[in-house]
Structure formats: structure tokens, C-alpha cells
């Protein structure tokens, strides 16, 4: 039974253990409230560690979707050019998904 794994989703890496809850960018393939993360970079069990080049073959992390769509607080992008009467203000809210790690296989 692996104790933890490093997974990659949404161009970010997460160190996960069983029963952890993580916030990831909204994935495309959610089936019946579950998702499988296939991009596993490393698995550490009690006796050994497996490192992928870049991914560990045959390893996956099964997750349960707790909240399908959440929004981050708004981040403001403000550009200003002095003495030119030029300014631009843009806001962005990222859509996130809350996942609970059910099991690590590999």
C-alpha cells in the first residue's frame, strides 16, 4: 500500500496521501463523481520509492469529486503607463474542483 504519491494535474504538482482533499483546476474527464489521475510522477511506499521518467507506468490515483465547480477569489491584473493616460484593469476568477483522494494504485 503506497503511503504517498506526487501527481501532476493542471500543470501543477501535488503531494497526496489517502483521504487528502486538494483543489485542482477543473479537469475534463469526470465520470460518475470520480476521476482517475494518471500522471503520477512518484510513488513512495513503506519499502521503496518509484520515480517516473516522466511518469510511473501503471500507476494512478483514484479521486472522488466533492465539489465540481468552485471559484477562487478574484485576482486583479492592473497595467499602468505613467504620463500616457493608459491604464487597464482586468479581473480573473479561476474555476477549481475539490477532490478527495480515495486510493493510490501502483
Backbone as XML, in Angstrom:
<?xml version="1.0"?>
<chain id="A" units="angstrom">
  <residue number="1" name="UNK">
    <atom name="N" x="0.849" y="-1.188" z="0.000"/>
    <atom name="CA" x="0.000" y="0.000" z="0.000"/>
    <atom name="C" x="0.885" y="1.240" z="0.000"/>
  </residue>
  <residue number="2" name="UNK">
    <atom name="N" x="0.835" y="2.050" z="-1.054"/>
    <atom name="CA" x="1.646" y="3.266" z="-1.089"/>
    <atom name="C" x="1.236" y="4.251" z="-0.003"/>
  </residue>
  <residue number="3" name="UNK">
    <atom name="N" x="2.215" y="4.940" z="0.557"/>
    <atom name="CA" x="1.917" y="5.902" z="1.601"/>
    <atom name="C" x="1.650" y="7.281" z="1.028"/>
  </residue>
  <residue number="4" name="UNK">
    <atom name="N" x="2.366" y="7.676" z="-0.036"/>
    <atom name="CA" x="2.041" y="8.939" z="-0.689"/>
    <atom name="C" x="2.511" y="8.910" z="-2.133"/>
  </residue>
  <residue number="5" name="UNK">
    <atom name="N" x="2.019" y="9.898" z="-2.905"/>
    <atom name="CA" x="2.370" y="9.999" z="-4.314"/>
    <atom name="C" x="2.452" y="11.469" z="-4.691"/>
  </residue>
  <residue number="6" name="UNK">
    <atom name="N" x="3.185" y="11.738" z="-5.764"/>
    <atom name="CA" x="3.243" y="13.076" z="-6.346"/>
    <atom name="C" x="2.548" y="12.983" z="-7.696"/>
  </residue>
  <residue number="7" name="UNK">
    <atom name="N" x="1.464" y="13.743" z="-7.863"/>
    <atom name="CA" x="0.694" y="13.718" z="-9.102"/>
    <atom name="C" x="0.757" y="15.084" z="-9.763"/>
  </residue>
  <residue number="8" name="UNK">
    <atom name="N" x="0.556" y="15.079" z="-11.077"/>
    <atom name="CA" x="0.555" y="16.317" z="-11.845"/>
    <atom name="C" x="-0.808" y="16.466" z="-12.508"/>
  </residue>
  <residue number="9" name="UNK">
    <atom name="N" x="-1.450" y="17.606" z="-12.274"/>
    <atom name="CA" x="-2.714" y="17.928" z="-12.936"/>
    <atom name="C" x="-2.821" y="19.437" z="-13.049"/>
  </residue>
  <residue number="10" name="UNK">
    <atom name="N" x="-3.255" y="19.899" z="-14.201"/>
    <atom name="CA" x="-3.375" y="21.329" z="-14.422"/>
    <atom name="C" x="-2.044" y="22.054" z="-14.372"/>
  </residue>
  <residue number="11" name="UNK">
    <atom name="N" x="-0.967" y="21.396" z="-14.821"/>
    <atom name="CA" x="0.395" y="21.945" z="-14.803"/>
    <atom name="C" x="0.868" y="22.298" z="-13.398"/>
  </residue>
  <residue number="12" name="UNK">
    <atom name="N" x="0.342" y="21.625" z="-12.404"/>
    <atom name="CA" x="0.788" y="21.791" z="-11.024"/>
    <atom name="C" x="1.023" y="20.404" z="-10.439"/>
  </residue>
  <residue number="13" name="UNK">
    <atom name="N" x="1.927" y="20.340" z="-9.460"/>
    <atom name="CA" x="2.229" y="19.072" z="-8.819"/>
    <atom name="C" x="1.708" y="19.086" z="-7.393"/>
  </residue>
  <residue number="14" name="UNK">
    <atom name="N" x="1.137" y="17.955" z="-6.958"/>
    <atom name="CA" x="0.562" y="17.829" z="-5.628"/>
    <atom name="C" x="1.118" y="16.588" z="-4.945"/>
  </residue>
  <residue number="15" name="UNK">
    <atom name="N" x="1.499" y="16.743" z="-3.687"/>
    <atom name="CA" x="1.898" y="15.606" z="-2.851"/>
    <atom name="C" x="0.634" y="15.146" z="-2.140"/>
  </residue>
  <residue number="16" name="UNK">
    <atom name="N" x="0.183" y="13.914" z="-2.415"/>
    <atom name="CA" x="-1.100" y="13.443" z="-1.885"/>
    <atom name="C" x="-0.921" y="12.153" z="-1.105"/>
  </residue>
  <residue number="17" name="UNK">
    <atom name="N" x="-1.764" y="11.992" z="-0.082"/>
    <atom name="CA" x="-1.907" y="10.759" z="0.679"/>
    <atom name="C" x="-3.374" y="10.356" z="0.617"/>
  </residue>
  <residue number="18" name="UNK">
    <atom name="N" x="-3.679" y="9.169" z="1.060"/>
    <atom name="CA" x="-5.072" y="8.734" z="1.082"/>
    <atom name="C" x="-5.864" y="9.619" z="2.042"/>
  </residue>
  <residue number="19" name="UNK">
    <atom name="N" x="-7.085" y="9.969" z="1.655"/>
    <atom name="CA" x="-8.034" y="10.818" z="2.402"/>
    <atom name="C" x="-7.633" y="12.286" z="2.416"/>
  </residue>
  <residue number="20" name="UNK">
    <atom name="N" x="-6.661" y="12.706" z="1.611"/>
    <atom name="CA" x="-6.352" y="14.132" z="1.474"/>
    <atom name="C" x="-7.415" y="14.796" z="0.598"/>
  </residue>
  <residue number="21" name="UNK">
    <atom name="N" x="-7.601" y="16.095" z="0.778"/>
    <atom name="CA" x="-8.501" y="16.887" z="-0.049"/>
    <atom name="C" x="-7.662" y="17.965" z="-0.729"/>
  </residue>
  <residue number="22" name="UNK">
    <atom name="N" x="-7.743" y="18.040" z="-2.062"/>
    <atom name="CA" x="-6.952" y="19.013" z="-2.819"/>
    <atom name="C" x="-7.873" y="19.812" z="-3.744"/>
  </residue>
  <residue number="23" name="UNK">
    <atom name="N" x="-7.433" y="21.007" z="-4.095"/>
    <atom name="CA" x="-8.121" y="21.856" z="-5.063"/>
    <atom name="C" x="-7.295" y="21.880" z="-6.344"/>
  </residue>
  <residue number="24" name="UNK">
    <atom name="N" x="-7.897" y="21.459" z="-7.465"/>
    <atom name="CA" x="-7.188" y="21.422" z="-8.735"/>
    <atom name="C" x="-7.976" y="22.222" z="-9.760"/>
  </residue>
  <residue number="25" name="UNK">
    <atom name="N" x="-7.311" y="22.594" z="-10.857"/>
    <atom name="CA" x="-8.022" y="23.243" z="-11.952"/>
    <atom name="C" x="-9.030" y="22.258" z="-12.525"/>
  </residue>
  <residue number="26" name="UNK">
    <atom name="N" x="-10.121" y="22.781" z="-13.017"/>
    <atom name="CA" x="-11.235" y="21.933" z="-13.447"/>
    <atom name="C" x="-10.800" y="20.942" z="-14.530"/>
  </residue>
  <residue number="27" name="UNK">
    <atom name="N" x="-10.844" y="19.618" z="-14.237"/>
    <atom name="CA" x="-10.465" y="18.611" z="-15.242"/>
    <atom name="C" x="-11.610" y="18.354" z="-16.222"/>
  </residue>
  <residue number="28" name="UNK">
    <atom name="N" x="-11.285" y="17.752" z="-17.375"/>
    <atom name="CA" x="-12.297" y="17.499" z="-18.392"/>
    <atom name="C" x="-13.066" y="16.203" z="-18.161"/>
  </residue>
  <residue number="29" name="UNK">
    <atom name="N" x="-12.394" y="15.175" z="-17.669"/>
    <atom name="CA" x="-12.990" y="13.831" z="-17.647"/>
    <atom name="C" x="-13.445" y="13.430" z="-16.245"/>
  </residue>
  <residue number="30" name="UNK">
    <atom name="N" x="-14.656" y="13.859" z="-15.877"/>
    <atom name="CA" x="-15.248" y="13.440" z="-14.606"/>
    <atom name="C" x="-16.381" y="12.483" z="-14.936"/>
  </residue>
  <residue number="31" name="UNK">
    <atom name="N" x="-16.303" y="11.249" z="-14.406"/>
    <atom name="CA" x="-17.327" y="10.245" z="-14.671"/>
    <atom name="C" x="-17.937" y="9.770" z="-13.349"/>
  </residue>
  <residue number="32" name="UNK">
    <atom name="N" x="-19.218" y="9.968" z="-13.173"/>
    <atom name="CA" x="-19.970" y="9.496" z="-12.004"/>
    <atom name="C" x="-19.375" y="9.986" z="-10.692"/>
  </residue>
  <residue number="33" name="UNK">
    <atom name="N" x="-18.904" y="11.212" z="-10.676"/>
    <atom name="CA" x="-18.370" y="11.782" z="-9.444"/>
    <atom name="C" x="-17.003" y="11.260" z="-9.061"/>
  </residue>
  <residue number="34" name="UNK">
    <atom name="N" x="-16.320" y="10.596" z="-9.983"/>
    <atom name="CA" x="-14.980" y="10.083" z="-9.712"/>
    <atom name="C" x="-14.050" y="10.469" z="-10.863"/>
  </residue>
  <residue number="35" name="UNK">
    <atom name="N" x="-12.776" y="10.534" z="-10.550"/>
    <atom name="CA" x="-11.770" y="10.853" z="-11.560"/>
    <atom name="C" x="-10.506" y="10.061" z="-11.241"/>
  </residue>
  <residue number="36" name="UNK">
    <atom name="N" x="-9.775" y="9.707" z="-12.270"/>
    <atom name="CA" x="-8.524" y="8.984" z="-12.114"/>
    <atom name="C" x="-7.393" y="9.871" z="-12.616"/>
  </residue>
  <residue number="37" name="UNK">
    <atom name="N" x="-6.421" y="10.147" z="-11.765"/>
    <atom name="CA" x="-5.266" y="10.943" z="-12.144"/>
    <atom name="C" x="-4.163" y="9.987" z="-12.596"/>
  </residue>
  <residue number="38" name="UNK">
    <atom name="N" x="-3.822" y="10.032" z="-13.880"/>
    <atom name="CA" x="-2.878" y="9.086" z="-14.470"/>
    <atom name="C" x="-1.436" y="9.600" z="-14.451"/>
  </residue>
  <residue number="39" name="UNK">
    <atom name="N" x="-1.240" y="10.903" z="-14.308"/>
    <atom name="CA" x="0.098" y="11.486" z="-14.381"/>
    <atom name="C" x="0.746" y="11.456" z="-12.994"/>
  </residue>
  <residue number="40" name="UNK">
    <atom name="N" x="1.269" y="10.297" z="-12.630"/>
    <atom name="CA" x="1.912" y="10.099" z="-11.332"/>
    <atom name="C" x="3.421" y="10.207" z="-11.538"/>
  </residue>
  <residue number="41" name="UNK">
    <atom name="N" x="4.042" y="11.151" z="-10.852"/>
    <atom name="CA" x="5.480" y="11.376" z="-11.005"/>
    <atom name="C" x="6.308" y="10.503" z="-10.064"/>
  </residue>
  <residue number="42" name="UNK">
    <atom name="N" x="5.757" y="10.198" z="-8.883"/>
    <atom name="CA" x="6.496" y="9.423" z="-7.886"/>
    <atom name="C" x="5.514" y="8.726" z="-6.954"/>
  </residue>
  <residue number="43" name="UNK">
    <atom name="N" x="5.874" y="7.526" z="-6.528"/>
    <atom name="CA" x="5.105" y="6.793" z="-5.505"/>
    <atom name="C" x="6.081" y="6.324" z="-4.448"/>
  </residue>
  <residue number="44" name="UNK">
    <atom name="N" x="5.744" y="6.555" z="-3.198"/>
    <atom name="CA" x="6.575" y="6.111" z="-2.066"/>
    <atom name="C" x="5.733" y="5.197" z="-1.206"/>
  </residue>
  <residue number="45" name="UNK">
    <atom name="N" x="6.188" y="3.966" z="-1.043"/>
    <atom name="CA" x="5.546" y="3.027" z="-0.130"/>
    <atom name="C" x="6.506" y="2.771" z="1.025"/>
  </residue>
  <residue number="46" name="UNK">
    <atom name="N" x="6.122" y="1.923" z="1.927"/>
    <atom name="CA" x="6.944" y="1.669" z="3.107"/>
    <atom name="C" x="8.313" y="1.103" z="2.750"/>
  </residue>
  <residue number="47" name="UNK">
    <atom name="N" x="8.378" y="0.276" z="1.715"/>
    <atom name="CA" x="9.638" y="-0.389" z="1.420"/>
    <atom name="C" x="10.450" y="0.259" z="0.300"/>
  </residue>
  <residue number="48" name="UNK">
    <atom name="N" x="9.809" y="0.964" z="-0.652"/>
    <atom name="CA" x="10.587" y="1.519" z="-1.753"/>
    <atom name="C" x="9.891" y="2.728" z="-2.357"/>
  </residue>
  <residue number="49" name="UNK">
    <atom name="N" x="10.629" y="3.456" z="-3.161"/>
    <atom name="CA" x="10.099" y="4.599" z="-3.888"/>
    <atom name="C" x="10.281" y="4.345" z="-5.384"/>
  </residue>
  <residue number="50" name="UNK">
    <atom name="N" x="9.270" y="4.729" z="-6.169"/>
    <atom name="CA" x="9.326" y="4.591" z="-7.620"/>
    <atom name="C" x="9.251" y="5.975" z="-8.243"/>
  </residue>
  <residue number="51" name="UNK">
    <atom name="N" x="10.202" y="6.266" z="-9.103"/>
    <atom name="CA" x="10.246" y="7.545" z="-9.796"/>
    <atom name="C" x="9.970" y="7.306" z="-11.269"/>
  </residue>
  <residue number="52" name="UNK">
    <atom name="N" x="9.190" y="8.180" z="-11.879"/>
    <atom name="CA" x="8.864" y="8.047" z="-13.283"/>
    <atom name="C" x="9.783" y="8.862" z="-14.160"/>
  </residue>
  <residue number="53" name="UNK">
    <atom name="N" x="9.817" y="8.500" z="-15.449"/>
    <atom name="CA" x="10.606" y="9.261" z="-16.412"/>
    <atom name="C" x="9.727" y="9.608" z="-17.602"/>
  </residue>
  <residue number="54" name="UNK">
    <atom name="N" x="8.835" y="10.538" z="-17.619"/>
    <atom name="CA" x="8.460" y="11.427" z="-16.530"/>
    <atom name="C" x="7.382" y="10.854" z="-15.613"/>
  </residue>
  <residue number="55" name="UNK">
    <atom name="N" x="6.629" y="9.819" z="-16.069"/>
    <atom name="CA" x="5.535" y="9.288" z="-15.254"/>
    <atom name="C" x="5.790" y="7.824" z="-14.907"/>
  </residue>
  <residue number="56" name="UNK">
    <atom name="N" x="5.273" y="7.391" z="-13.764"/>
    <atom name="CA" x="5.376" y="5.997" z="-13.343"/>
    <atom name="C" x="4.355" y="5.205" z="-14.148"/>
  </residue>
  <residue number="57" name="UNK">
    <atom name="N" x="4.808" y="4.156" z="-14.837"/>
    <atom name="CA" x="3.896" y="3.381" z="-15.682"/>
    <atom name="C" x="2.992" y="2.506" z="-14.819"/>
  </residue>
  <residue number="58" name="UNK">
    <atom name="N" x="1.723" y="2.485" z="-15.169"/>
    <atom name="CA" x="0.751" y="1.655" z="-14.470"/>
    <atom name="C" x="0.257" y="2.224" z="-13.157"/>
  </residue>
  <residue number="59" name="UNK">
    <atom name="N" x="0.672" y="3.403" z="-12.796"/>
    <atom name="CA" x="0.250" y="3.999" z="-11.527"/>
    <atom name="C" x="-0.869" y="4.997" z="-11.767"/>
  </residue>
  <residue number="60" name="UNK">
    <atom name="N" x="-1.804" y="5.044" z="-10.828"/>
    <atom name="CA" x="-2.867" y="6.040" z="-10.899"/>
    <atom name="C" x="-3.400" y="6.323" z="-9.507"/>
  </residue>
  <residue number="61" name="UNK">
    <atom name="N" x="-4.025" y="7.476" z="-9.390"/>
    <atom name="CA" x="-4.614" y="7.912" z="-8.129"/>
    <atom name="C" x="-6.102" y="8.095" z="-8.373"/>
  </residue>
  <residue number="62" name="UNK">
    <atom name="N" x="-6.924" y="7.371" z="-7.612"/>
    <atom name="CA" x="-8.373" y="7.464" z="-7.752"/>
    <atom name="C" x="-8.905" y="8.508" z="-6.787"/>
  </residue>
  <residue number="63" name="UNK">
    <atom name="N" x="-9.754" y="9.420" z="-7.302"/>
    <atom name="CA" x="-10.270" y="10.535" z="-6.506"/>
    <atom name="C" x="-11.780" y="10.590" z="-6.602"/>
  </residue>
  <residue number="64" name="UNK">
    <atom name="N" x="-12.394" y="11.076" z="-5.535"/>
    <atom name="CA" x="-13.829" y="11.340" z="-5.503"/>
    <atom name="C" x="-14.016" y="12.850" z="-5.604"/>
  </residue>
  <residue number="65" name="UNK">
    <atom name="N" x="-14.961" y="13.277" z="-6.433"/>
    <atom name="CA" x="-15.215" y="14.706" z="-6.620"/>
    <atom name="C" x="-16.155" y="15.177" z="-5.521"/>
  </residue>
  <residue number="66" name="UNK">
    <atom name="N" x="-15.678" y="16.101" z="-4.685"/>
    <atom name="CA" x="-16.505" y="16.640" z="-3.604"/>
    <atom name="C" x="-17.306" y="17.842" z="-4.075"/>
  </residue>
  <residue number="67" name="UNK">
    <atom name="N" x="-16.678" y="18.765" z="-4.761"/>
    <atom name="CA" x="-17.356" y="19.937" z="-5.302"/>
    <atom name="C" x="-16.847" y="20.142" z="-6.721"/>
  </residue>
  <residue number="68" name="UNK">
    <atom name="N" x="-17.769" y="20.089" z="-7.676"/>
    <atom name="CA" x="-17.341" y="20.100" z="-9.071"/>
    <atom name="C" x="-16.898" y="21.478" z="-9.541"/>
  </residue>
  <residue number="69" name="UNK">
    <atom name="N" x="-17.522" y="22.536" z="-9.036"/>
    <atom name="CA" x="-17.154" y="23.854" z="-9.526"/>
    <atom name="C" x="-17.104" y="24.850" z="-8.381"/>
  </residue>
  <residue number="70" name="UNK">
    <atom name="N" x="-15.915" y="25.301" z="-8.074"/>
    <atom name="CA" x="-15.695" y="26.367" z="-7.099"/>
    <atom name="C" x="-14.913" y="27.455" z="-7.802"/>
  </residue>
  <residue number="71" name="UNK">
    <atom name="N" x="-14.957" y="28.656" z="-7.265"/>
    <atom name="CA" x="-14.239" y="29.762" z="-7.871"/>
    <atom name="C" x="-13.263" y="30.333" z="-6.861"/>
  </residue>
  <residue number="72" name="UNK">
    <atom name="N" x="-12.062" y="30.625" z="-7.325"/>
    <atom name="CA" x="-11.077" y="31.297" z="-6.494"/>
    <atom name="C" x="-11.493" y="32.745" z="-6.294"/>
  </residue>
  <residue number="73" name="UNK">
    <atom name="N" x="-10.962" y="33.422" z="-5.274"/>
    <atom name="CA" x="-11.187" y="34.863" z="-5.182"/>
    <atom name="C" x="-10.611" y="35.570" z="-6.406"/>
  </residue>
  <residue number="74" name="UNK">
    <atom name="N" x="-11.192" y="36.691" z="-6.739"/>
    <atom name="CA" x="-10.781" y="37.414" z="-7.936"/>
    <atom name="C" x="-9.373" y="37.979" z="-7.778"/>
  </residue>
  <residue number="75" name="UNK">
    <atom name="N" x="-8.558" y="37.783" z="-8.800"/>
    <atom name="CA" x="-7.239" y="38.410" z="-8.849"/>
    <atom name="C" x="-7.316" y="39.542" z="-9.876"/>
  </residue>
  <residue number="76" name="UNK">
    <atom name="N" x="-6.749" y="40.663" z="-9.529"/>
    <atom name="CA" x="-6.798" y="41.851" z="-10.363"/>
    <atom name="C" x="-5.463" y="42.012" z="-11.090"/>
  </residue>
  <residue number="77" name="UNK">
    <atom name="N" x="-5.537" y="42.190" z="-12.398"/>
    <atom name="CA" x="-4.366" y="42.493" z="-13.213"/>
    <atom name="C" x="-4.503" y="43.944" z="-13.645"/>
  </residue>
  <residue number="78" name="UNK">
    <atom name="N" x="-3.617" y="44.809" z="-13.145"/>
    <atom name="CA" x="-3.701" y="46.237" z="-13.428"/>
    <atom name="C" x="-2.421" y="46.682" z="-14.106"/>
  </residue>
  <residue number="79" name="UNK">
    <atom name="N" x="-2.553" y="47.211" z="-15.323"/>
    <atom name="CA" x="-1.407" y="47.726" z="-16.065"/>
    <atom name="C" x="-1.549" y="49.242" z="-16.152"/>
  </residue>
  <residue number="80" name="UNK">
    <atom name="N" x="-0.446" y="49.935" z="-15.940"/>
    <atom name="CA" x="-0.468" y="51.388" z="-15.901"/>
    <atom name="C" x="0.796" y="51.919" z="-16.557"/>
  </residue>
  <residue number="81" name="UNK">
    <atom name="N" x="0.627" y="52.853" z="-17.449"/>
    <atom name="CA" x="1.766" y="53.522" z="-18.064"/>
    <atom name="C" x="1.720" y="54.987" z="-17.660"/>
  </residue>
  <residue number="82" name="UNK">
    <atom name="N" x="2.734" y="55.430" z="-16.973"/>
    <atom name="CA" x="2.707" y="56.786" z="-16.433"/>
    <atom name="C" x="2.772" y="57.827" z="-17.546"/>
  </residue>
  <residue number="83" name="UNK">
    <atom name="N" x="2.115" y="58.937" z="-17.308"/>
    <atom name="CA" x="2.079" y="60.111" z="-18.184"/>
    <atom name="C" x="1.494" y="59.834" z="-19.570"/>
  </residue>
  <residue number="84" name="UNK">
    <atom name="N" x="0.827" y="58.729" z="-19.767"/>
    <atom name="CA" x="0.293" y="58.387" z="-21.084"/>
    <atom name="C" x="-1.231" y="58.274" z="-21.071"/>
  </residue>
  <residue number="85" name="UNK">
    <atom name="N" x="-1.851" y="58.446" z="-19.898"/>
    <atom name="CA" x="-3.299" y="58.254" z="-19.738"/>
    <atom name="C" x="-3.711" y="56.870" z="-20.238"/>
  </residue>
  <residue number="86" name="UNK">
    <atom name="N" x="-2.889" y="55.863" z="-19.906"/>
    <atom name="CA" x="-3.132" y="54.498" z="-20.337"/>
    <atom name="C" x="-3.158" y="53.600" z="-19.117"/>
  </residue>
  <residue number="87" name="UNK">
    <atom name="N" x="-4.284" y="52.975" z="-18.893"/>
    <atom name="CA" x="-4.394" y="52.008" z="-17.799"/>
    <atom name="C" x="-5.409" y="50.949" z="-18.193"/>
  </residue>
  <residue number="88" name="UNK">
    <atom name="N" x="-5.185" y="49.743" z="-17.675"/>
    <atom name="CA" x="-6.073" y="48.632" z="-17.969"/>
    <atom name="C" x="-6.258" y="47.811" z="-16.705"/>
  </residue>
  <residue number="89" name="UNK">
    <atom name="N" x="-7.480" y="47.513" z="-16.354"/>
    <atom name="CA" x="-7.795" y="46.724" z="-15.169"/>
    <atom name="C" x="-8.624" y="45.525" z="-15.614"/>
  </residue>
  <residue number="90" name="UNK">
    <atom name="N" x="-8.126" y="44.336" z="-15.272"/>
    <atom name="CA" x="-8.809" y="43.102" z="-15.631"/>
    <atom name="C" x="-8.915" y="42.226" z="-14.397"/>
  </residue>
  <residue number="91" name="UNK">
    <atom name="N" x="-10.017" y="41.531" z="-14.245"/>
    <atom name="CA" x="-10.191" y="40.586" z="-13.147"/>
    <atom name="C" x="-10.296" y="39.170" z="-13.685"/>
  </residue>
  <residue number="92" name="UNK">
    <atom name="N" x="-9.886" y="38.206" z="-12.874"/>
    <atom name="CA" x="-9.936" y="36.797" z="-13.282"/>
    <atom name="C" x="-10.264" y="35.931" z="-12.074"/>
  </residue>
  <residue number="93" name="UNK">
    <atom name="N" x="-11.200" y="35.000" z="-12.243"/>
    <atom name="CA" x="-11.516" y="34.012" z="-11.215"/>
    <atom name="C" x="-11.331" y="32.631" z="-11.819"/>
  </residue>
  <residue number="94" name="UNK">
    <atom name="N" x="-10.445" y="31.838" z="-11.226"/>
    <atom name="CA" x="-10.150" y="30.502" z="-11.737"/>
    <atom name="C" x="-11.197" y="29.514" z="-11.237"/>
  </residue>
  <residue number="95" name="UNK">
    <atom name="N" x="-11.667" y="28.635" z="-12.118"/>
    <atom name="CA" x="-12.610" y="27.577" z="-11.747"/>
    <atom name="C" x="-11.822" y="26.385" z="-11.212"/>
  </residue>
  <residue number="96" name="UNK">
    <atom name="N" x="-12.194" y="25.905" z="-10.019"/>
    <atom name="CA" x="-11.478" y="24.820" z="-9.351"/>
    <atom name="C" x="-12.423" y="23.663" z="-9.052"/>
  </residue>
  <residue number="97" name="UNK">
    <atom name="N" x="-11.848" y="22.497" z="-8.828"/>
    <atom name="CA" x="-12.582" y="21.310" z="-8.427"/>
    <atom name="C" x="-11.946" y="20.763" z="-7.156"/>
  </residue>
  <residue number="98" name="UNK">
    <atom name="N" x="-12.777" y="20.413" z="-6.174"/>
    <atom name="CA" x="-12.290" y="19.861" z="-4.906"/>
    <atom name="C" x="-12.336" y="18.341" z="-5.004"/>
  </residue>
  <residue number="99" name="UNK">
    <atom name="N" x="-11.168" y="17.699" z="-4.811"/>
    <atom name="CA" x="-11.046" y="16.241" z="-4.917"/>
    <atom name="C" x="-10.622" y="15.639" z="-3.595"/>
  </residue>
  <residue number="100" name="UNK">
    <atom name="N" x="-11.168" y="14.461" z="-3.285"/>
    <atom name="CA" x="-10.731" y="13.681" z="-2.126"/>
    <atom name="C" x="-10.046" y="12.419" z="-2.654"/>
  </residue>
  <residue number="101" name="UNK">
    <atom name="N" x="-8.830" y="12.152" z="-2.172"/>
    <atom name="CA" x="-8.042" y="11.015" z="-2.634"/>
    <atom name="C" x="-8.607" y="9.741" z="-2.001"/>
  </residue>
  <residue number="102" name="UNK">
    <atom name="N" x="-9.076" y="8.812" z="-2.847"/>
    <atom name="CA" x="-9.617" y="7.553" z="-2.329"/>
    <atom name="C" x="-8.535" y="6.488" z="-2.195"/>
  </residue>
  <residue number="103" name="UNK">
    <atom name="N" x="-7.743" y="6.310" z="-3.244"/>
    <atom name="CA" x="-6.702" y="5.278" z="-3.182"/>
    <atom name="C" x="-5.581" y="5.619" z="-4.158"/>
  </residue>
  <residue number="104" name="UNK">
    <atom name="N" x="-4.416" y="5.065" z="-3.852"/>
    <atom name="CA" x="-3.236" y="5.217" z="-4.707"/>
    <atom name="C" x="-2.858" y="3.817" z="-5.182"/>
  </residue>
  <residue number="105" name="UNK">
    <atom name="N" x="-2.837" y="3.625" z="-6.492"/>
    <atom name="CA" x="-2.521" y="2.307" z="-7.041"/>
    <atom name="C" x="-1.223" y="2.380" z="-7.817"/>
  </residue>
  <residue number="106" name="UNK">
    <atom name="N" x="-0.374" y="1.424" z="-7.598"/>
    <atom name="CA" x="0.883" y="1.414" z="-8.334"/>
    <atom name="C" x="1.842" y="0.663" z="-7.564"/>
  </residue>
</chain>
